[in-house]
Amino acid sequence: MFPDMKITIGIDEQLEESDIIKLASSGADEFFCGIMPKEWVGVYGYAVSTNRRYSLREHYIDWSKFQKAVTTIHKANKKMIVAFNATYYTQKQIPLVLDYVKRVCDMNVDALIVSDIELLLRILELNYKIDIHVSSESGTYNSKTAALFASLGAKRIIFPRHMTIDEMKSVITNNKNMEYECFIMEQRCPFDGTYCTPTHGWHHRSFCQVNFQRAIYRHLGNDAVNLVSPDEYINWKNNRNHYEIWAELMNCYQSILTMRDCNIMQCGLCSIKNLAGIGITSLKIASRGCSKETGLLSVGLVKKILSAPHFSEEFCKSVRNHRGICDIKYMCYYR
């Protein structure tokens, strides 16, 4: 059992009060969200986000609905966290973002997720008694970076998606007096958010999930190319197949995934014991924009592992309930 680990889940305006209550009852300890008010959209549109989400359904748009969600979460004795984790804001955007920060703080949210150091410093100047969580988009890859954020008053580090358990352990070992959060379910990405600066807002589908068909040639220099051999082509194709499984370009999901699998998607259940052992205090379910069924199912799966009297990889695989996916490590967070 891992009673001290928290489950932190992303929510959005799609959820009704009853949905939030179900998530809290199923084991969610903390809820996080982004806000994209109409006045922001009127100037910048959705393609320029306050919080690294770019579609209408991934945010809270209406302030009254946001306040209702905060009230519902607090009635359930859970916490509400708001993300302002764009990698940077322009000088014209900063005053508007700070106005949103003041507004959510006045609504008694429990913490803010921040990436941009300038925004972090400006928030500290406001003297709000609120916890600061450093976003995964900030790229806390080493101990010195964690120490810097700790010196600025941050309470929690959210590790980037691509860090290994050993890499996270090294950071935690050298910075004991902080909370640490990592991803456990949903929205794994083939790219690193810290260095991925394009917006997803210009296309109906995230470009990083598009499988571009390309011919391959041998480069001869001076813009000249030549055909590759059949053996070279086969080797490239095999490598491409491995990449597609790792990157989850959604080519095979209709062939190997059940409807239940499509509501679970990316998973790291088997690593919970190791994550607890290195000092991870919160497990993030990145489900903003996902279906209600996805969030509820993901919380239930993680809670089942945390509450189990005995941990084993076999038990985790039985909870995931698709051994074939586990065996090839498809959609696996910690390979």
BELRAZI-V799980 format. One record per pair of residues at least 24 apart in sequence whose C-alpha atoms are under 10 Angstrom apart, sorted by sequence separation. I is the first residue (numbers start at 0). J is the second residue. D is the distance in Angstrom with one decimal. If there is no record, write none. Layout:
<<I | J | D> <I | J | D>>
//
This chain:
<<4 | 28 | 9.3> <5 | 29 | 7.4> <6 | 30 | 8.6> <7 | 31 | 7.1> <8 | 32 | 8.6> <9 | 33 | 8.8> <33 | 57 | 7.6> <34 | 58 | 5.2> <35 | 59 | 6.1> <36 | 60 | 4.8> <37 | 61 | 7.8> <93 | 117 | 9.1> <94 | 118 | 9.8> <97 | 121 | 7.9> <101 | 125 | 8.3> <104 | 128 | 8.8> <112 | 136 | 9.9> <113 | 137 | 8.0> <114 | 138 | 8.6> <129 | 153 | 9.8> <130 | 154 | 6.0> <131 | 155 | 6.7> <132 | 156 | 5.8> <133 | 157 | 5.8> <134 | 158 | 7.5> <135 | 159 | 4.3> <136 | 160 | 9.1> <138 | 162 | 9.7> <142 | 166 | 9.7> <146 | 170 | 9.1> <153 | 177 | 8.0> <154 | 178 | 6.1> <155 | 179 | 5.4> <156 | 180 | 6.2> <157 | 181 | 5.8> <158 | 182 | 7.7> <32 | 57 | 8.3> <33 | 58 | 5.1> <34 | 59 | 4.6> <35 | 60 | 5.1> <36 | 61 | 6.5> <37 | 62 | 9.5> <93 | 118 | 7.2> <97 | 122 | 7.2> <100 | 125 | 9.5> <104 | 129 | 7.6> <129 | 154 | 9.6> <130 | 155 | 8.1> <131 | 156 | 8.9> <132 | 157 | 6.9> <133 | 158 | 8.6> <134 | 159 | 8.0> <135 | 160 | 7.2> <141 | 166 | 7.8> <142 | 167 | 9.2> <145 | 170 | 7.1> <149 | 174 | 8.4> <152 | 177 | 10.0> <153 | 178 | 9.2> <154 | 179 | 8.7> <155 | 180 | 7.2> <156 | 181 | 8.6> <157 | 182 | 8.3> <32 | 58 | 6.7> <33 | 59 | 6.2> <34 | 60 | 6.0> <35 | 61 | 8.3> <36 | 62 | 7.4> <87 | 113 | 9.9> <96 | 122 | 9.9> <101 | 127 | 8.5> <135 | 161 | 9.8> <140 | 166 | 7.5> <141 | 167 | 8.1> <142 | 168 | 9.8> <144 | 170 | 8.8> <145 | 171 | 8.5> <160 | 186 | 9.3> <161 | 187 | 8.7> <263 | 289 | 10.0> <32 | 59 | 7.3> <33 | 60 | 8.9> <34 | 61 | 8.4> <35 | 62 | 9.5> <80 | 107 | 9.9> <81 | 108 | 7.3> <84 | 111 | 9.0> <85 | 112 | 9.8> <86 | 113 | 8.7> <87 | 114 | 7.5> <88 | 115 | 7.6> <94 | 121 | 9.7> <100 | 127 | 9.7> <140 | 167 | 7.7> <141 | 168 | 9.9> <142 | 169 | 7.1> <143 | 170 | 8.2> <146 | 173 | 8.4> <149 | 176 | 8.5> <160 | 187 | 6.8> <161 | 188 | 8.5> <262 | 289 | 8.5> <34 | 62 | 8.5> <79 | 107 | 8.6> <80 | 108 | 6.1> <81 | 109 | 8.3> <82 | 110 | 8.7> <83 | 111 | 7.0> <84 | 112 | 6.1> <85 | 113 | 7.7> <86 | 114 | 5.6> <87 | 115 | 5.3> <93 | 121 | 8.9> <97 | 125 | 9.1> <123 | 151 | 8.4> <139 | 167 | 9.2> <141 | 169 | 7.5> <142 | 170 | 4.5> <145 | 173 | 8.9> <146 | 174 | 6.6> <149 | 177 | 7.4> <160 | 188 | 7.6> <161 | 189 | 8.6> <262 | 290 | 7.7> <78 | 107 | 9.9> <79 | 108 | 5.4> <80 | 109 | 5.7> <81 | 110 | 6.5> <82 | 111 | 5.7> <83 | 112 | 5.7> <84 | 113 | 4.6> <85 | 114 | 6.3> <86 | 115 | 5.5> <87 | 116 | 8.4> <88 | 117 | 8.7> <119 | 148 | 9.5> <123 | 152 | 8.3> <140 | 169 | 9.4> <141 | 170 | 5.5> <142 | 171 | 7.5> <145 | 174 | 7.0> <146 | 175 | 9.9> <148 | 177 | 9.9> <160 | 189 | 9.3> <161 | 190 | 8.3> <162 | 191 | 9.6> <262 | 291 | 9.2> <263 | 292 | 8.9> <264 | 293 | 8.6> <268 | 297 | 10.0> <78 | 108 | 7.4> <79 | 109 | 5.5> <80 | 110 | 4.7> <81 | 111 | 5.0> <82 | 112 | 4.4> <83 | 113 | 5.2> <84 | 114 | 4.6> <85 | 115 | 6.9> <86 | 116 | 9.0> <87 | 117 | 8.3> <88 | 118 | 7.9> <123 | 153 | 9.9> <140 | 170 | 7.5> <141 | 171 | 9.1> <142 | 172 | 8.4> <143 | 173 | 8.7> <146 | 176 | 9.8> <160 | 190 | 8.9> <161 | 191 | 6.7> <262 | 292 | 6.6> <263 | 293 | 5.9> <271 | 301 | 8.6> <275 | 305 | 9.8> <34 | 65 | 8.2> <50 | 81 | 9.0> <51 | 82 | 8.8> <78 | 109 | 5.9> <79 | 110 | 6.9> <80 | 111 | 5.5> <81 | 112 | 6.0> <82 | 113 | 6.4> <83 | 114 | 7.2> <84 | 115 | 6.9> <87 | 118 | 8.2> <120 | 151 | 7.8> <139 | 170 | 8.5> <142 | 173 | 6.1> <143 | 174 | 8.9> <146 | 177 | 9.5> <160 | 191 | 7.1> <161 | 192 | 9.1> <262 | 293 | 4.6> <263 | 294 | 8.4> <266 | 297 | 8.7> <33 | 65 | 9.7> <50 | 82 | 5.8> <51 | 83 | 8.3> <52 | 84 | 9.6> <77 | 109 | 9.4> <78 | 110 | 8.2> <79 | 111 | 8.9> <80 | 112 | 7.0> <81 | 113 | 8.9> <82 | 114 | 9.0> <83 | 115 | 8.6> <86 | 118 | 10.0> <116 | 148 | 8.9> <119 | 151 | 8.3> <120 | 152 | 9.7> <141 | 173 | 9.3> <142 | 174 | 6.8> <145 | 177 | 8.9> <159 | 191 | 7.4> <160 | 192 | 7.9> <261 | 293 | 8.3> <262 | 294 | 8.3> <263 | 295 | 9.7> <265 | 297 | 9.7> <268 | 300 | 8.0> <272 | 304 | 9.1> <32 | 65 | 9.3> <49 | 82 | 8.1> <50 | 83 | 4.9> <51 | 84 | 6.5> <52 | 85 | 9.0> <85 | 118 | 9.8> <119 | 152 | 9.4> <159 | 192 | 7.4> <160 | 193 | 9.6> <210 | 243 | 8.3> <259 | 292 | 9.4> <260 | 293 | 9.6> <262 | 295 | 9.5> <263 | 296 | 7.0> <264 | 297 | 9.2> <268 | 301 | 6.7> <271 | 304 | 7.8> <272 | 305 | 8.8> <49 | 83 | 5.8> <50 | 84 | 4.8> <51 | 85 | 5.4> <69 | 103 | 9.4> <73 | 107 | 9.3> <84 | 118 | 9.3> <119 | 153 | 9.0> <159 | 193 | 7.6> <259 | 293 | 8.9> <262 | 296 | 7.4> <263 | 297 | 6.2> <266 | 300 | 9.7> <267 | 301 | 9.1> <271 | 305 | 7.9> <48 | 83 | 9.2> <49 | 84 | 6.9> <50 | 85 | 5.0> <51 | 86 | 8.1> <73 | 108 | 9.0> <83 | 118 | 8.8> <116 | 151 | 9.4> <208 | 243 | 9.6> <262 | 297 | 8.2> <266 | 301 | 9.5> <268 | 303 | 9.8> <269 | 304 | 8.8> <48 | 84 | 9.2> <49 | 85 | 5.8> <50 | 86 | 8.7> <70 | 106 | 8.8> <72 | 108 | 9.8> <73 | 109 | 9.5> <83 | 119 | 9.6> <268 | 304 | 7.3> <48 | 85 | 7.0> <49 | 86 | 9.4> <66 | 103 | 8.5> <69 | 106 | 7.6> <70 | 107 | 9.1> <210 | 247 | 9.7> <211 | 248 | 9.8> <259 | 296 | 8.9> <263 | 300 | 9.2> <268 | 305 | 9.5> <30 | 68 | 9.7> <47 | 85 | 9.1> <49 | 87 | 9.4> <65 | 103 | 9.0> <69 | 107 | 7.9> <70 | 108 | 9.4> <208 | 246 | 7.9> <209 | 247 | 9.8> <210 | 248 | 6.2> <272 | 310 | 7.2> <30 | 69 | 9.2> <49 | 88 | 8.3> <67 | 106 | 10.0> <69 | 108 | 6.9> <207 | 246 | 8.8> <208 | 247 | 7.3> <209 | 248 | 6.4> <210 | 249 | 8.4> <271 | 310 | 9.0> <272 | 311 | 8.6> <48 | 88 | 9.6> <62 | 102 | 9.5> <66 | 106 | 6.8> <69 | 109 | 9.5> <113 | 153 | 9.5> <207 | 247 | 9.7> <208 | 248 | 4.9> <209 | 249 | 8.3> <210 | 250 | 7.8> <272 | 312 | 9.3> <47 | 88 | 9.8> <62 | 103 | 9.3> <65 | 106 | 9.3> <66 | 107 | 9.4> <112 | 153 | 9.7> <207 | 248 | 8.0> <208 | 249 | 7.2> <209 | 250 | 9.3> <269 | 310 | 9.0> <270 | 311 | 9.9> <271 | 312 | 9.7> <13 | 55 | 9.9> <30 | 72 | 7.8> <66 | 108 | 9.4> <111 | 153 | 9.9> <208 | 250 | 9.5> <269 | 311 | 7.8> <270 | 312 | 8.3> <12 | 55 | 9.2> <13 | 56 | 6.7> <29 | 72 | 8.4> <49 | 92 | 9.2> <112 | 155 | 9.1> <269 | 312 | 5.4> <11 | 55 | 9.6> <12 | 56 | 6.9> <13 | 57 | 8.2> <28 | 72 | 9.4> <29 | 73 | 10.0> <110 | 154 | 9.3> <112 | 156 | 9.4> <113 | 157 | 10.0> <268 | 312 | 8.5> <269 | 313 | 8.4> <271 | 315 | 9.3> <11 | 56 | 6.9> <12 | 57 | 7.3> <13 | 58 | 8.6> <14 | 59 | 9.9> <110 | 155 | 9.8> <112 | 157 | 8.8> <135 | 180 | 9.0> <269 | 314 | 8.5> <270 | 315 | 9.0> <10 | 56 | 10.0> <11 | 57 | 5.4> <12 | 58 | 6.0> <13 | 59 | 8.5> <132 | 178 | 8.8> <133 | 179 | 9.6> <134 | 180 | 9.5> <135 | 181 | 8.4> <268 | 314 | 9.7> <269 | 315 | 5.5> <10 | 57 | 7.8> <11 | 58 | 5.0> <12 | 59 | 4.8> <28 | 75 | 9.3> <29 | 76 | 9.4> <30 | 77 | 7.7> <31 | 78 | 8.4> <32 | 79 | 8.0> <33 | 80 | 8.7> <34 | 81 | 7.6> <49 | 96 | 7.6> <132 | 179 | 9.1> <133 | 180 | 9.7> <135 | 182 | 9.4> <268 | 315 | 6.0> <269 | 316 | 7.3> <9 | 57 | 9.2> <10 | 58 | 7.9> <11 | 59 | 5.6> <12 | 60 | 7.1> <16 | 64 | 9.5> <20 | 68 | 9.9> <23 | 71 | 9.9> <28 | 76 | 8.4> <29 | 77 | 5.7> <30 | 78 | 6.1> <31 | 79 | 5.8> <32 | 80 | 6.5> <33 | 81 | 5.7> <34 | 82 | 7.7> <84 | 132 | 9.9> <86 | 134 | 9.2> <132 | 180 | 9.2> <267 | 315 | 9.3> <268 | 316 | 8.1> <9 | 58 | 9.8> <10 | 59 | 8.7> <11 | 60 | 8.9> <12 | 61 | 8.0> <15 | 64 | 9.2> <19 | 68 | 7.7> <23 | 72 | 7.8> <28 | 77 | 5.4> <29 | 78 | 4.7> <30 | 79 | 5.0> <31 | 80 | 4.4> <32 | 81 | 5.1> <33 | 82 | 5.1> <34 | 83 | 8.3> <43 | 92 | 9.5> <84 | 133 | 8.4> <85 | 134 | 9.1> <86 | 135 | 10.0> <269 | 318 | 9.9> <14 | 64 | 9.8> <22 | 72 | 9.9> <27 | 77 | 7.9> <28 | 78 | 6.7> <29 | 79 | 6.0> <30 | 80 | 6.0> <31 | 81 | 5.5> <32 | 82 | 6.0> <33 | 83 | 7.0> <49 | 99 | 9.9> <80 | 130 | 9.1> <81 | 131 | 10.0> <82 | 132 | 8.9> <84 | 134 | 6.2> <86 | 136 | 6.5> <87 | 137 | 9.8> <268 | 318 | 8.7> <269 | 319 | 9.3> <16 | 67 | 7.9> <20 | 71 | 7.5> <24 | 75 | 8.4> <27 | 78 | 9.4> <28 | 79 | 9.2> <29 | 80 | 7.3> <30 | 81 | 8.5> <31 | 82 | 7.0> <32 | 83 | 9.2> <33 | 84 | 8.8> <80 | 131 | 9.4> <81 | 132 | 9.7> <82 | 133 | 9.7> <83 | 134 | 8.7> <84 | 135 | 8.6> <85 | 136 | 7.7> <86 | 137 | 6.9> <268 | 319 | 7.9> <12 | 64 | 7.2> <15 | 67 | 9.6> <16 | 68 | 6.8> <19 | 71 | 7.4> <20 | 72 | 7.6> <23 | 75 | 6.9> <80 | 132 | 8.9> <82 | 134 | 8.1> <84 | 136 | 7.0> <85 | 137 | 9.1> <86 | 138 | 9.9> <267 | 319 | 9.7> <11 | 64 | 9.9> <12 | 65 | 7.5> <15 | 68 | 8.3> <19 | 72 | 7.2> <23 | 76 | 8.8> <39 | 92 | 9.1> <84 | 137 | 8.2> <138 | 191 | 8.9> <189 | 242 | 9.2> <266 | 319 | 8.3> <11 | 65 | 8.9> <14 | 68 | 8.8> <16 | 70 | 9.6> <17 | 71 | 9.1> <20 | 74 | 9.4> <23 | 77 | 7.4> <138 | 192 | 8.2> <139 | 193 | 9.2> <189 | 243 | 9.4> <16 | 71 | 6.7> <20 | 75 | 7.2> <136 | 191 | 8.3> <137 | 192 | 8.5> <138 | 193 | 5.4> <12 | 68 | 8.7> <15 | 71 | 10.0> <16 | 72 | 8.9> <19 | 75 | 9.2> <39 | 95 | 8.0> <135 | 191 | 9.4> <136 | 192 | 5.4> <137 | 193 | 5.8> <138 | 194 | 8.4> <189 | 245 | 7.4> <190 | 246 | 8.4> <263 | 319 | 8.5> <269 | 325 | 9.4> <11 | 68 | 9.4> <38 | 95 | 9.3> <39 | 96 | 9.1> <135 | 192 | 7.5> <136 | 193 | 4.4> <137 | 194 | 9.2> <188 | 245 | 9.4> <189 | 246 | 4.7> <10 | 68 | 9.6> <135 | 193 | 7.2> <136 | 194 | 8.1> <188 | 246 | 6.8> <189 | 247 | 7.5> <267 | 325 | 10.0> <134 | 193 | 9.4> <136 | 195 | 9.0> <187 | 246 | 8.6> <188 | 247 | 7.9> <189 | 248 | 8.8> <260 | 319 | 8.5> <266 | 325 | 9.3> <187 | 247 | 8.6> <188 | 248 | 9.6> <259 | 319 | 9.7> <260 | 320 | 8.6> <259 | 320 | 9.3> <260 | 321 | 7.9> <267 | 328 | 9.9> <270 | 331 | 9.8> <50 | 112 | 9.1> <259 | 321 | 9.7> <266 | 328 | 9.5> <269 | 331 | 9.2> <270 | 332 | 8.7> <271 | 333 | 9.9> <36 | 99 | 8.8> <50 | 113 | 8.9> <266 | 329 | 9.0> <267 | 330 | 8.6> <268 | 331 | 8.8> <269 | 332 | 9.5> <270 | 333 | 6.8> <35 | 99 | 9.5> <50 | 114 | 9.3> <257 | 321 | 9.0> <260 | 324 | 9.4> <265 | 329 | 8.1> <266 | 330 | 6.3> <267 | 331 | 5.8> <268 | 332 | 8.7> <269 | 333 | 8.4> <270 | 334 | 9.2> <34 | 99 | 8.5> <256 | 321 | 8.7> <264 | 329 | 9.3> <265 | 330 | 4.5> <266 | 331 | 5.3> <267 | 332 | 5.0> <268 | 333 | 9.1> <269 | 334 | 9.8> <255 | 321 | 9.7> <264 | 330 | 6.5> <265 | 331 | 5.9> <266 | 332 | 5.8> <267 | 333 | 6.1> <256 | 323 | 9.8> <263 | 330 | 9.7> <264 | 331 | 9.0> <265 | 332 | 6.7> <266 | 333 | 8.5> <267 | 334 | 8.7> <255 | 323 | 8.7> <256 | 324 | 8.4> <10 | 79 | 9.9> <34 | 103 | 9.5> <255 | 324 | 8.1> <9 | 79 | 9.9> <7 | 78 | 9.1> <8 | 79 | 9.9> <9 | 80 | 9.2> <7 | 79 | 9.5> <8 | 80 | 9.8> <9 | 81 | 9.7> <7 | 80 | 9.3> <9 | 82 | 9.9> <31 | 108 | 9.8> <185 | 262 | 9.2> <187 | 264 | 8.9> <188 | 265 | 9.4> <252 | 329 | 9.9> <31 | 109 | 9.8> <33 | 111 | 10.0> <185 | 263 | 7.0> <186 | 264 | 7.8> <187 | 265 | 6.1> <30 | 109 | 9.8> <31 | 110 | 8.9> <32 | 111 | 9.7> <33 | 112 | 9.4> <114 | 193 | 9.2> <184 | 263 | 7.6> <185 | 264 | 5.9> <186 | 265 | 6.4> <187 | 266 | 8.5> <29 | 109 | 9.4> <31 | 111 | 8.9> <32 | 112 | 9.4> <184 | 264 | 7.6> <185 | 265 | 4.5> <186 | 266 | 9.2> <31 | 112 | 8.6> <184 | 265 | 5.4> <185 | 266 | 6.5> <183 | 265 | 8.0> <184 | 266 | 4.6> <185 | 267 | 9.1> <245 | 327 | 9.7> <247 | 329 | 7.5> <182 | 265 | 9.8> <183 | 266 | 6.0> <184 | 267 | 6.2> <244 | 327 | 8.6> <245 | 328 | 8.2> <246 | 329 | 9.0> <247 | 330 | 6.6> <182 | 266 | 8.9> <183 | 267 | 4.9> <184 | 268 | 7.9> <244 | 328 | 8.4> <245 | 329 | 6.7> <246 | 330 | 8.2> <247 | 331 | 9.8> <51 | 136 | 8.9> <182 | 267 | 7.9> <183 | 268 | 6.8> <244 | 329 | 6.0> <245 | 330 | 7.2> <183 | 269 | 9.6> <243 | 329 | 9.6> <244 | 330 | 7.7> <245 | 331 | 8.4> <183 | 270 | 8.5> <244 | 331 | 9.9> <245 | 332 | 9.7> <183 | 271 | 8.1> <245 | 334 | 9.4> <183 | 274 | 9.8> <181 | 274 | 8.5> <180 | 274 | 9.6> <179 | 277 | 9.8> <180 | 278 | 9.3> <181 | 279 | 7.1> <183 | 281 | 9.4> <184 | 282 | 8.4> <185 | 283 | 8.9> <186 | 284 | 8.5> <187 | 285 | 8.5> <179 | 278 | 7.2> <180 | 279 | 5.8> <181 | 280 | 8.5> <182 | 281 | 8.7> <183 | 282 | 5.7> <184 | 283 | 6.9> <185 | 284 | 6.1> <186 | 285 | 6.0> <178 | 278 | 8.3> <179 | 279 | 5.0> <180 | 280 | 6.0> <181 | 281 | 6.7> <182 | 282 | 5.8> <183 | 283 | 5.6> <184 | 284 | 4.8> <185 | 285 | 5.3> <186 | 286 | 7.2> <177 | 278 | 9.7> <178 | 279 | 7.3> <179 | 280 | 5.4> <180 | 281 | 4.5> <181 | 282 | 5.5> <182 | 283 | 4.5> <183 | 284 | 5.9> <184 | 285 | 6.4> <185 | 286 | 6.1> <186 | 287 | 9.1> <177 | 279 | 9.9> <178 | 280 | 6.0> <179 | 281 | 6.4> <180 | 282 | 5.7> <181 | 283 | 5.7> <182 | 284 | 6.3> <183 | 285 | 8.1> <184 | 286 | 8.0> <185 | 287 | 9.3> <175 | 278 | 8.6> <177 | 280 | 9.3> <178 | 281 | 7.8> <179 | 282 | 8.8> <180 | 283 | 6.7> <181 | 284 | 9.0> <182 | 285 | 7.2> <186 | 289 | 9.3> <185 | 289 | 8.9> <168 | 273 | 9.7> <172 | 277 | 7.9> <86 | 192 | 9.0> <164 | 270 | 8.6> <168 | 274 | 8.6> <171 | 277 | 7.2> <172 | 278 | 8.5> <86 | 193 | 7.3> <167 | 274 | 8.9> <170 | 277 | 9.7> <171 | 278 | 6.9> <85 | 193 | 9.8> <86 | 194 | 9.0> <165 | 273 | 9.6> <168 | 276 | 8.9> <169 | 277 | 8.8> <171 | 279 | 8.3> <185 | 293 | 8.7> <86 | 195 | 9.3> <87 | 196 | 9.7> <164 | 273 | 7.6> <165 | 274 | 9.6> <168 | 277 | 5.3> <184 | 293 | 9.8> <185 | 294 | 9.1> <86 | 196 | 7.9> <164 | 274 | 6.9> <167 | 277 | 7.8> <168 | 278 | 7.6> <184 | 294 | 9.4> <85 | 196 | 9.5> <167 | 278 | 9.1> <168 | 279 | 8.8> <164 | 276 | 10.0> <165 | 277 | 8.5> <167 | 279 | 8.7> <185 | 297 | 8.2> <164 | 277 | 7.9> <184 | 297 | 6.7> <183 | 297 | 9.2> <184 | 298 | 8.8> <164 | 279 | 9.8> <184 | 300 | 9.5> <184 | 301 | 8.4> <183 | 301 | 8.2> <158 | 279 | 9.8> <157 | 279 | 9.7> <156 | 279 | 9.8> <157 | 281 | 8.9> <155 | 280 | 9.2> <156 | 281 | 10.0> <157 | 282 | 9.5> <158 | 283 | 10.0> <155 | 281 | 9.5> <157 | 283 | 8.8> <51 | 192 | 9.1> <188 | 330 | 9.6> <187 | 330 | 7.5> <186 | 330 | 9.4> <187 | 331 | 8.5> <188 | 332 | 9.4> <51 | 196 | 9.7> <53 | 198 | 7.3> <54 | 199 | 8.3> <55 | 200 | 9.8> <185 | 330 | 8.8> <187 | 332 | 6.8> <52 | 198 | 8.6> <53 | 199 | 6.0> <54 | 200 | 6.7> <184 | 330 | 9.5> <185 | 331 | 9.8> <186 | 332 | 9.6> <51 | 198 | 8.0> <52 | 199 | 7.8> <53 | 200 | 5.0> <54 | 201 | 9.8> <184 | 331 | 9.1> <185 | 332 | 8.9> <51 | 199 | 8.7> <52 | 200 | 8.3> <53 | 201 | 8.8> <54 | 202 | 10.0> <183 | 331 | 9.3> <184 | 332 | 7.8> <51 | 200 | 9.9> <53 | 202 | 9.9> <54 | 203 | 9.1> <183 | 332 | 6.9> <47 | 197 | 9.8> <48 | 198 | 8.3> <182 | 332 | 7.8> <183 | 333 | 8.8> <46 | 197 | 9.6> <47 | 198 | 7.0> <48 | 199 | 9.7> <182 | 333 | 9.6> <46 | 198 | 6.2> <47 | 199 | 9.1> <48 | 200 | 8.6> <53 | 205 | 9.7> <45 | 198 | 9.5> <46 | 199 | 6.9> <47 | 200 | 7.4> <45 | 199 | 9.5> <46 | 200 | 4.0> <47 | 201 | 9.8> <45 | 200 | 6.4> <46 | 201 | 6.4> <44 | 200 | 9.0> <45 | 201 | 9.1> <46 | 202 | 9.4> <163 | 332 | 9.2> <164 | 333 | 7.5> <162 | 332 | 9.7> <163 | 333 | 6.8> <164 | 334 | 9.9> <161 | 332 | 8.2> <162 | 333 | 8.6> <163 | 334 | 8.6> <160 | 332 | 7.9> <161 | 333 | 8.5> <7 | 180 | 8.8> <160 | 333 | 9.3> <6 | 180 | 9.5> <7 | 181 | 9.7> <5 | 180 | 9.0> <7 | 182 | 9.4> <4 | 180 | 9.5> <7 | 183 | 9.7> <8 | 184 | 9.4> <6 | 183 | 9.3> <57 | 286 | 9.0> <58 | 287 | 7.6> <57 | 287 | 5.3> <58 | 288 | 7.8> <56 | 287 | 8.2> <57 | 288 | 4.3> <56 | 288 | 5.6> <57 | 289 | 8.1> <55 | 288 | 8.6> <56 | 289 | 8.8> <54 | 288 | 8.0> <52 | 287 | 8.4> <53 | 288 | 9.8> <52 | 288 | 8.8> <29 | 281 | 9.1> <31 | 283 | 9.4> <28 | 281 | 9.2> <29 | 282 | 9.9> <30 | 283 | 9.6> <31 | 284 | 9.7> <32 | 285 | 9.9> <28 | 282 | 10.0> <29 | 283 | 9.3> <30 | 284 | 9.6> <31 | 285 | 9.2> <32 | 286 | 9.7> <33 | 287 | 8.7> <27 | 282 | 10.0> <31 | 286 | 9.8> <32 | 287 | 7.3> <31 | 287 | 8.7> <27 | 284 | 9.6> <4 | 271 | 9.4> <27 | 294 | 9.7> <27 | 295 | 9.1> <22 | 291 | 9.4> <26 | 295 | 9.3> <1 | 271 | 8.7> <4 | 274 | 9.6> <25 | 295 | 7.3> <27 | 297 | 9.9> <28 | 298 | 9.8> <1 | 272 | 8.0> <4 | 275 | 7.3> <24 | 295 | 9.9> <25 | 296 | 9.0> <27 | 298 | 6.3> <0 | 272 | 8.9> <3 | 275 | 8.8> <19 | 291 | 9.6> <22 | 294 | 7.6> <23 | 295 | 9.4> <25 | 297 | 9.8> <26 | 298 | 6.3> <27 | 299 | 8.7> <2 | 275 | 10.0> <18 | 291 | 7.4> <22 | 295 | 5.8> <25 | 298 | 6.5> <26 | 299 | 6.8> <1 | 275 | 7.2> <4 | 278 | 9.2> <5 | 279 | 9.2> <6 | 280 | 8.9> <7 | 281 | 6.5> <8 | 282 | 8.4> <9 | 283 | 7.9> <10 | 284 | 9.7> <13 | 287 | 9.5> <18 | 292 | 9.6> <21 | 295 | 7.5> <22 | 296 | 9.2> <24 | 298 | 9.8> <25 | 299 | 5.8> <26 | 300 | 9.6> <27 | 301 | 9.4> <0 | 275 | 10.0> <1 | 276 | 9.7> <4 | 279 | 7.3> <5 | 280 | 6.2> <6 | 281 | 5.8> <7 | 282 | 5.9> <8 | 283 | 5.9> <9 | 284 | 6.4> <10 | 285 | 8.6> <11 | 286 | 8.9> <12 | 287 | 9.4> <13 | 288 | 8.1> <19 | 294 | 10.0> <22 | 297 | 9.7> <23 | 298 | 9.1> <24 | 299 | 9.6> <25 | 300 | 9.5> <26 | 301 | 8.4> <27 | 302 | 8.1> <3 | 279 | 9.6> <4 | 280 | 4.9> <5 | 281 | 4.5> <6 | 282 | 5.1> <7 | 283 | 4.8> <8 | 284 | 4.7> <9 | 285 | 5.4> <10 | 286 | 6.6> <11 | 287 | 5.9> <12 | 288 | 9.0> <13 | 289 | 9.3> <14 | 290 | 9.1> <15 | 291 | 9.6> <18 | 294 | 9.5> <19 | 295 | 9.4> <22 | 298 | 7.0> <25 | 301 | 9.8> <26 | 302 | 5.8> <3 | 280 | 6.9> <4 | 281 | 5.4> <5 | 282 | 6.1> <6 | 283 | 6.3> <7 | 284 | 6.1> <8 | 285 | 6.3> <9 | 286 | 5.0> <10 | 287 | 5.1> <11 | 288 | 6.7> <13 | 290 | 8.6> <14 | 291 | 7.1> <18 | 295 | 8.4> <22 | 299 | 8.5> <25 | 302 | 7.4> <26 | 303 | 9.0> <3 | 281 | 8.6> <4 | 282 | 7.1> <5 | 283 | 8.6> <6 | 284 | 7.4> <7 | 285 | 8.5> <8 | 286 | 6.6> <9 | 287 | 4.9> <10 | 288 | 7.5> <11 | 289 | 9.0> <13 | 291 | 8.1> <25 | 303 | 9.5> <1 | 280 | 9.8> <7 | 286 | 10.0> <8 | 287 | 8.2> <9 | 288 | 8.5> <10 | 289 | 8.6> <26 | 305 | 9.7> <9 | 289 | 9.1> <10 | 290 | 9.9> <11 | 291 | 9.9> <26 | 306 | 9.8> <10 | 291 | 9.1> <10 | 294 | 8.3> <9 | 294 | 8.1> <8 | 294 | 7.5> <8 | 295 | 9.6> <8 | 297 | 9.0> <8 | 298 | 7.7> <7 | 298 | 8.7> <6 | 298 | 7.3> <6 | 301 | 7.7> <5 | 301 | 9.9> <6 | 302 | 7.7> <5 | 302 | 9.3> <4 | 302 | 9.8> <6 | 305 | 9.4> <2 | 302 | 9.8> <5 | 305 | 9.3> <1 | 302 | 9.6> <4 | 305 | 7.7> <3 | 305 | 9.1> <0 | 303 | 9.6> <1 | 304 | 8.4> <2 | 305 | 6.7> <0 | 304 | 7.7> <1 | 305 | 5.1> <2 | 306 | 7.2> <0 | 305 | 5.5> <1 | 306 | 6.7> <2 | 307 | 10.0> <0 | 306 | 5.3> <1 | 307 | 8.4> <0 | 307 | 5.5> <1 | 308 | 9.1> <0 | 308 | 5.3> <1 | 309 | 9.9> <0 | 309 | 6.6> <1 | 310 | 9.5> <0 | 310 | 7.3>>
//
